[in-house]
Amino acid sequence: MTLTNFKSILITGGTGSFGKKMLRKLLEETDAERVIVFSRDELKQFELSHLPWLKPHEERVRFFLGDVRDPDRLNLAFEDVDVVIHAAALKQVPAAEYNPFEAIKTNVMGAQNVIDAARANKVKRVVALSTDKAAAPINLYGATKLCSDKLFVAANNYRGAQGTIYSVVRYGNVMGSRGSVIPFFLSRSASGVLPVTDERMTRFSITLQQGVEFVLDCLERMWGGELFVPKIPSYKILDVASAIAPDAKIEIVGIRPGEKLHEEMITTTDALSTVEFDDYYVILPSLPLWDVDRFAAESGNGNGRMVADGFAYNSGTNDSFLTVDQIKALIGTDVEV
């Protein structure tokens, strides 16, 4: 895999689950000359720097302590950077509900700081990671990520003739990432009891590897202003429980504040401006930035078409669900307990 003409790549939130996987992918499978890990935790950076797979590439890695809340630090970090992958966020739903303005400072104000620093330093491309919770949000985390999505898309309106282009990638739960349901169930499986919020619950599912590859694909194909959504399967929460501890007792504990039974990535309103390709969707920018017909004909595999009226991409009505056996096969890959 090559990222043509992109020699210096920076990952915000580079010590998180996604950031580490992306770093390894870039080091092992691209010709990037410099990959910068931008994050605020010096211990995580220290631990990452000593992982065996990083050692052969350590001359290509830079560790940069900083917070996306700090625009001056971002400006310094973005100097001579070609690509920014923005993965930094406060993403725990209960924590965001209890500490709302902290989430706003990181997820919204931090997003604008990234946009401004990228433009000031003439970064070529910026991809921001979003979440299914940003579609028709009912919790603060989802609302901050929706606001972030809007900021990144709108940043293309004032990028200038040869300026930075910005796009967004939105996908569902990353299987096995820290704080997600699989590590939680694994940690509780020995007790013989798994707490489930609601037995009807479904979620979209993507592996870390798939998420990283999709982001890199979007970096190559982006025109600026798109919100990319991959076609991925769903899972039923009871099937996850069965895959991890089939003999465990299920304890129904009730839906948490800000939690949905099913997640959406494309609402029926979004569908009015959504183009479908073979393995992904693109929600078009609200303001026209380029010719949509040309985009559908030339982007991706060249067979883009508008989705049908009334279309919605919902984890509960998805046409693809993981089986218990498929979930079992995926558990153990990229799971961080």
ROMI-994231 format. One record per residue (C-alpha): residue in three letters; x, y, z; residue number from 1. Coordinates in nm, 2 decimals. Each point is the difference from the previous one (the first is absolute). Layout:
N
REC  type      xx      yy      zz  seq
REC   ala       X       Y       Z  NUM
...
REM end
This chain:
337
REC  type      xx      yy      zz  seq
REC   met    0.00    0.00    0.00    1
REC   thr    0.13    0.35   -0.09    2
REC   leu   -0.13    0.34    0.09    3
REC   thr    0.12    0.19   -0.31    4
REC   asn    0.18    0.32    0.09    5
REC   phe   -0.09   -0.03    0.37    6
REC   lys    0.34   -0.02    0.17    7
REC   ser   -0.09    0.14    0.35    8
REC   ile   -0.31   -0.12    0.18    9
REC   leu   -0.13    0.11    0.34   10
REC   ile   -0.25   -0.19    0.21   11
REC   thr   -0.18    0.18    0.28   12
REC   gly   -0.10   -0.24    0.28   13
REC   gly    0.29   -0.21   -0.13   14
REC   thr    0.03   -0.22    0.31   15
REC   gly   -0.37   -0.12   -0.01   16
REC   ser   -0.11   -0.33   -0.14   17
REC   phe   -0.05    0.14   -0.35   18
REC   gly    0.31    0.22    0.02   19
REC   lys    0.23   -0.29    0.08   20
REC   lys   -0.14   -0.22   -0.27   21
REC   met    0.02    0.28   -0.26   22
REC   leu    0.36    0.08    0.11   23
REC   arg    0.10   -0.37   -0.05   24
REC   lys   -0.17   -0.01   -0.34   25
REC   leu    0.17    0.32   -0.12   26
REC   leu    0.35   -0.12    0.12   27
REC   glu   -0.03   -0.35   -0.14   28
REC   glu   -0.19    0.05   -0.32   29
REC   thr    0.06    0.35   -0.13   30
REC   asp    0.31    0.20   -0.10   31
REC   ala   -0.09    0.29    0.24   32
REC   glu    0.33    0.16    0.11   33
REC   arg   -0.14    0.14    0.32   34
REC   val   -0.30   -0.09    0.22   35
REC   ile   -0.08    0.22    0.29   36
REC   val   -0.19   -0.12    0.30   37
REC   phe   -0.17    0.29    0.16   38
REC   ser   -0.16   -0.07    0.34   39
REC   arg   -0.02    0.13    0.35   40
REC   asp    0.11   -0.30    0.21   41
REC   glu    0.38   -0.04    0.04   42
REC   leu   -0.03   -0.35    0.16   43
REC   lys   -0.20   -0.14   -0.30   44
REC   gln    0.26    0.16   -0.24   45
REC   phe    0.28   -0.17    0.20   46
REC   glu   -0.17   -0.33    0.00   47
REC   leu   -0.07    0.02   -0.38   48
REC   ser    0.36    0.10   -0.07   49
REC   his    0.12   -0.33    0.15   50
REC   leu   -0.23   -0.24   -0.18   51
REC   pro    0.20   -0.25   -0.20   52
REC   trp   -0.16    0.07   -0.34   53
REC   leu    0.09    0.37    0.03   54
REC   lys    0.37   -0.05    0.06   55
REC   pro    0.10   -0.07   -0.36   56
REC   his   -0.17    0.33   -0.11   57
REC   glu    0.09    0.23    0.30   58
REC   glu    0.19    0.24   -0.22   59
REC   arg   -0.32    0.08   -0.19   60
REC   val   -0.21    0.06    0.31   61
REC   arg   -0.04    0.33    0.19   62
REC   phe   -0.18    0.02    0.33   63
REC   phe   -0.15    0.34    0.06   64
REC   leu   -0.17    0.08    0.34   65
REC   gly   -0.29    0.23   -0.03   66
REC   asp   -0.37    0.05    0.02   67
REC   val   -0.24    0.09   -0.29   68
REC   arg   -0.14    0.26    0.24   69
REC   asp    0.33    0.19   -0.04   70
REC   pro    0.01    0.18   -0.34   71
REC   asp    0.36    0.12    0.04   72
REC   arg    0.13   -0.36    0.06   73
REC   leu   -0.20   -0.12   -0.30   74
REC   asn    0.15    0.27   -0.22   75
REC   leu    0.35   -0.11    0.10   76
REC   ala   -0.08   -0.37   -0.05   77
REC   phe   -0.15    0.05   -0.34   78
REC   glu    0.30    0.16   -0.15   79
REC   asp    0.11   -0.17   -0.33   80
REC   val   -0.28   -0.26    0.04   81
REC   asp   -0.17   -0.13   -0.31   82
REC   val   -0.29   -0.20    0.15   83
REC   val   -0.18    0.02    0.34   84
REC   ile   -0.22   -0.29    0.12   85
REC   his   -0.21    0.15    0.29   86
REC   ala   -0.09   -0.28    0.24   87
REC   ala    0.03    0.19    0.33   88
REC   ala   -0.33    0.02    0.19   89
REC   leu   -0.17   -0.05    0.34   90
REC   lys   -0.23   -0.28   -0.09   91
REC   gln   -0.14   -0.16    0.31   92
REC   val   -0.38    0.07    0.00   93
REC   pro   -0.06    0.01    0.38   94
REC   ala    0.31    0.21    0.06   95
REC   ala   -0.11    0.25   -0.27   96
REC   glu   -0.35    0.02    0.16   97
REC   tyr    0.15    0.08    0.34   98
REC   asn    0.28    0.23   -0.13   99
REC   pro   -0.17    0.16   -0.30  100
REC   phe    0.23    0.30   -0.06  101
REC   glu    0.31   -0.21    0.02  102
REC   ala   -0.13   -0.20   -0.29  103
REC   ile   -0.08    0.32   -0.18  104
REC   lys    0.35    0.14    0.05  105
REC   thr    0.16   -0.31   -0.14  106
REC   asn   -0.25   -0.12   -0.27  107
REC   val   -0.12    0.34   -0.13  108
REC   met    0.25    0.27    0.08  109
REC   gly    0.28   -0.25   -0.05  110
REC   ala   -0.14   -0.08   -0.34  111
REC   gln    0.00    0.37   -0.10  112
REC   asn    0.36    0.03    0.13  113
REC   val    0.10   -0.29   -0.23  114
REC   ile   -0.17    0.16   -0.29  115
REC   asp    0.17    0.34    0.05  116
REC   ala    0.34   -0.15    0.06  117
REC   ala   -0.02   -0.21   -0.31  118
REC   arg   -0.10    0.29   -0.21  119
REC   ala    0.27    0.23    0.14  120
REC   asn    0.27   -0.27   -0.07  121
REC   lys   -0.14   -0.09   -0.35  122
REC   val   -0.06   -0.36    0.10  123
REC   lys   -0.11   -0.18   -0.32  124
REC   arg   -0.28   -0.22    0.14  125
REC   val   -0.18   -0.05    0.33  126
REC   val   -0.22   -0.29    0.09  127
REC   ala   -0.20    0.02    0.32  128
REC   leu   -0.15   -0.31    0.17  129
REC   ser   -0.36    0.01    0.09  130
REC   thr   -0.25   -0.25    0.15  131
REC   asp   -0.34   -0.15   -0.06  132
REC   lys   -0.11    0.19    0.31  133
REC   ala    0.03    0.32   -0.20  134
REC   ala   -0.30   -0.09   -0.21  135
REC   ala   -0.32    0.13    0.16  136
REC   pro    0.19    0.03    0.34  137
REC   ile   -0.18   -0.05    0.33  138
REC   asn    0.31    0.03    0.22  139
REC   leu    0.26    0.28    0.04  140
REC   tyr    0.28   -0.20   -0.14  141
REC   gly   -0.20   -0.06   -0.32  142
REC   ala   -0.10    0.37   -0.01  143
REC   thr    0.37    0.11    0.03  144
REC   lys    0.10   -0.23   -0.28  145
REC   leu   -0.28    0.12   -0.23  146
REC   cys    0.12    0.35    0.07  147
REC   ser    0.36   -0.10   -0.08  148
REC   asp   -0.12   -0.17   -0.32  149
REC   lys   -0.17    0.32   -0.11  150
REC   leu    0.31    0.21    0.08  151
REC   phe    0.23   -0.23   -0.21  152
REC   val   -0.24    0.00   -0.30  153
REC   ala   -0.05    0.37    0.02  154
REC   ala    0.37    0.07    0.02  155
REC   asn    0.01   -0.08   -0.38  156
REC   asn   -0.20    0.32   -0.06  157
REC   tyr    0.29    0.22    0.08  158
REC   arg    0.30   -0.21   -0.08  159
REC   gly    0.12    0.21   -0.30  160
REC   ala    0.09   -0.10   -0.35  161
REC   gln    0.28   -0.24    0.09  162
REC   gly   -0.07   -0.04    0.37  163
REC   thr   -0.06   -0.28    0.24  164
REC   ile   -0.28   -0.24   -0.07  165
REC   tyr   -0.20   -0.16    0.29  166
REC   ser   -0.22   -0.31    0.01  167
REC   val   -0.16   -0.21    0.27  168
REC   val   -0.02   -0.38    0.06  169
REC   arg   -0.30   -0.13    0.20  170
REC   tyr   -0.02   -0.36    0.11  171
REC   gly   -0.14   -0.22    0.28  172
REC   asn    0.14   -0.17    0.31  173
REC   val    0.35   -0.11   -0.04  174
REC   met    0.01   -0.36    0.10  175
REC   gly    0.23   -0.05    0.30  176
REC   ser    0.10    0.36    0.05  177
REC   arg    0.07    0.12    0.35  178
REC   gly   -0.33    0.08    0.19  179
REC   ser   -0.22   -0.19   -0.24  180
REC   val   -0.23   -0.29    0.08  181
REC   ile    0.23   -0.29   -0.09  182
REC   pro    0.28    0.08    0.24  183
REC   phe   -0.26    0.07    0.26  184
REC   phe   -0.17   -0.34   -0.05  185
REC   leu    0.33   -0.18    0.00  186
REC   ser    0.09    0.16    0.33  187
REC   arg   -0.33   -0.11    0.15  188
REC   ser   -0.03   -0.35   -0.16  189
REC   ala    0.17   -0.18    0.29  190
REC   ser   -0.27    0.13    0.24  191
REC   gly   -0.27   -0.20   -0.19  192
REC   val   -0.22    0.31   -0.04  193
REC   leu    0.00    0.25   -0.29  194
REC   pro   -0.18    0.33    0.05  195
REC   val   -0.20    0.09   -0.32  196
REC   thr   -0.18    0.33   -0.02  197
REC   asp   -0.28   -0.13   -0.23  198
REC   glu   -0.03   -0.33   -0.17  199
REC   arg   -0.13    0.16   -0.33  200
REC   met    0.31    0.21   -0.04  201
REC   thr    0.20    0.00   -0.33  202
REC   arg    0.32    0.18   -0.11  203
REC   phe    0.20    0.05   -0.32  204
REC   ser    0.34   -0.18    0.02  205
REC   ile    0.33    0.06   -0.16  206
REC   thr    0.35   -0.13    0.09  207
REC   leu    0.29    0.23    0.07  208
REC   gln    0.17   -0.14   -0.32  209
REC   gln   -0.31    0.08   -0.21  210
REC   gly   -0.03    0.34    0.15  211
REC   val    0.36    0.09   -0.07  212
REC   glu   -0.02   -0.13   -0.36  213
REC   phe   -0.32    0.19   -0.06  214
REC   val    0.15    0.33    0.12  215
REC   leu    0.31   -0.05   -0.22  216
REC   asp   -0.23   -0.08   -0.30  217
REC   cys   -0.19    0.32    0.07  218
REC   leu    0.32    0.20    0.02  219
REC   glu    0.08   -0.11   -0.35  220
REC   arg   -0.35    0.06   -0.15  221
REC   met   -0.12    0.31    0.18  222
REC   trp   -0.09    0.32   -0.19  223
REC   gly   -0.07    0.20    0.31  224
REC   gly   -0.33    0.03    0.18  225
REC   glu   -0.12   -0.36    0.00  226
REC   leu   -0.12   -0.19    0.29  227
REC   phe    0.10   -0.36   -0.07  228
REC   val   -0.20   -0.29    0.15  229
REC   pro    0.12   -0.37   -0.05  230
REC   lys   -0.24   -0.28   -0.07  231
REC   ile    0.05   -0.22    0.31  232
REC   pro   -0.19   -0.27    0.19  233
REC   ser   -0.20    0.03    0.32  234
REC   tyr    0.00   -0.22    0.30  235
REC   lys   -0.26   -0.08    0.27  236
REC   ile    0.11    0.06    0.35  237
REC   leu   -0.13   -0.34    0.11  238
REC   asp    0.21   -0.17   -0.27  239
REC   val    0.31    0.18    0.13  240
REC   ala   -0.08   -0.14    0.35  241
REC   ser   -0.05   -0.35   -0.14  242
REC   ala    0.33    0.02   -0.19  243
REC   ile    0.20    0.10    0.31  244
REC   ala   -0.17   -0.20    0.28  245
REC   pro   -0.28   -0.22   -0.13  246
REC   asp   -0.08   -0.14    0.34  247
REC   ala   -0.01    0.33    0.18  248
REC   lys   -0.31    0.14    0.15  249
REC   ile   -0.13    0.32   -0.17  250
REC   glu   -0.09    0.28    0.24  251
REC   ile   -0.22    0.27   -0.16  252
REC   val    0.11    0.33    0.16  253
REC   gly   -0.19    0.26   -0.21  254
REC   ile    0.11    0.24   -0.27  255
REC   arg    0.25    0.26    0.12  256
REC   pro   -0.06    0.37   -0.04  257
REC   gly    0.07    0.11   -0.36  258
REC   glu   -0.01   -0.35   -0.14  259
REC   lys   -0.20   -0.13   -0.29  260
REC   leu   -0.14   -0.34   -0.08  261
REC   his    0.13    0.02   -0.35  262
REC   glu    0.26    0.23   -0.16  263
REC   glu   -0.03    0.19   -0.32  264
REC   met    0.27    0.12   -0.24  265
REC   ile   -0.22    0.14   -0.27  266
REC   thr   -0.35    0.14    0.09  267
REC   thr   -0.29    0.04   -0.25  268
REC   thr    0.08    0.37   -0.02  269
REC   asp    0.37   -0.07   -0.07  270
REC   ala   -0.12   -0.24   -0.27  271
REC   leu   -0.11    0.30   -0.21  272
REC   ser    0.36    0.08   -0.06  273
REC   thr    0.17   -0.34    0.02  274
REC   val    0.18   -0.17   -0.29  275
REC   glu    0.04   -0.38    0.02  276
REC   phe    0.31   -0.19   -0.13  277
REC   asp    0.06   -0.37    0.01  278
REC   asp    0.15   -0.01    0.35  279
REC   tyr   -0.06    0.34    0.15  280
REC   tyr   -0.23    0.30    0.00  281
REC   val    0.08    0.37   -0.02  282
REC   ile   -0.22    0.27    0.16  283
REC   leu    0.06    0.30   -0.22  284
REC   pro    0.08    0.35    0.14  285
REC   ser   -0.30    0.22    0.06  286
REC   leu    0.15    0.28   -0.21  287
REC   pro    0.11   -0.11   -0.36  288
REC   leu    0.38   -0.02   -0.01  289
REC   trp    0.03   -0.20   -0.32  290
REC   asp   -0.22   -0.16   -0.27  291
REC   val   -0.19   -0.29    0.15  292
REC   asp   -0.05   -0.19   -0.33  293
REC   arg    0.37    0.02   -0.08  294
REC   phe    0.07   -0.11    0.36  295
REC   ala   -0.23   -0.31   -0.03  296
REC   ala    0.16   -0.09   -0.34  297
REC   glu    0.36    0.05    0.09  298
REC   ser    0.03   -0.07    0.38  299
REC   gly    0.06   -0.35    0.14  300
REC   asn   -0.09   -0.26   -0.26  301
REC   gly   -0.18    0.25   -0.22  302
REC   asn   -0.35   -0.14    0.05  303
REC   gly   -0.14    0.23    0.26  304
REC   arg   -0.38    0.05    0.02  305
REC   met   -0.23    0.19    0.23  306
REC   val   -0.17   -0.22    0.26  307
REC   ala   -0.38   -0.06   -0.01  308
REC   asp   -0.24    0.24    0.17  309
REC   gly   -0.06   -0.11    0.36  310
REC   phe    0.33   -0.18    0.03  311
REC   ala    0.15   -0.03    0.34  312
REC   tyr    0.31   -0.18    0.12  313
REC   asn   -0.09   -0.14    0.34  314
REC   ser    0.17   -0.28    0.20  315
REC   gly   -0.34   -0.16    0.08  316
REC   thr   -0.12   -0.02   -0.37  317
REC   asn    0.34   -0.06   -0.15  318
REC   asp    0.00   -0.28   -0.27  319
REC   ser    0.32   -0.15    0.15  320
REC   phe    0.04   -0.15    0.35  321
REC   leu    0.29   -0.18    0.15  322
REC   thr   -0.08   -0.35    0.12  323
REC   val    0.12   -0.13    0.34  324
REC   asp    0.27   -0.20   -0.17  325
REC   gln    0.12    0.30   -0.20  326
REC   ile    0.02    0.21    0.32  327
REC   lys    0.20   -0.28    0.17  328
REC   ala    0.24    0.00   -0.29  329
REC   leu    0.05    0.38    0.03  330
REC   ile    0.04    0.00    0.38  331
REC   gly    0.37   -0.01    0.08  332
REC   thr    0.10    0.22   -0.29  333
REC   asp    0.09    0.35    0.11  334
REC   val   -0.18   -0.03    0.33  335
REC   glu    0.13    0.23    0.27  336
REC   val   -0.10   -0.09    0.35  337
REM end
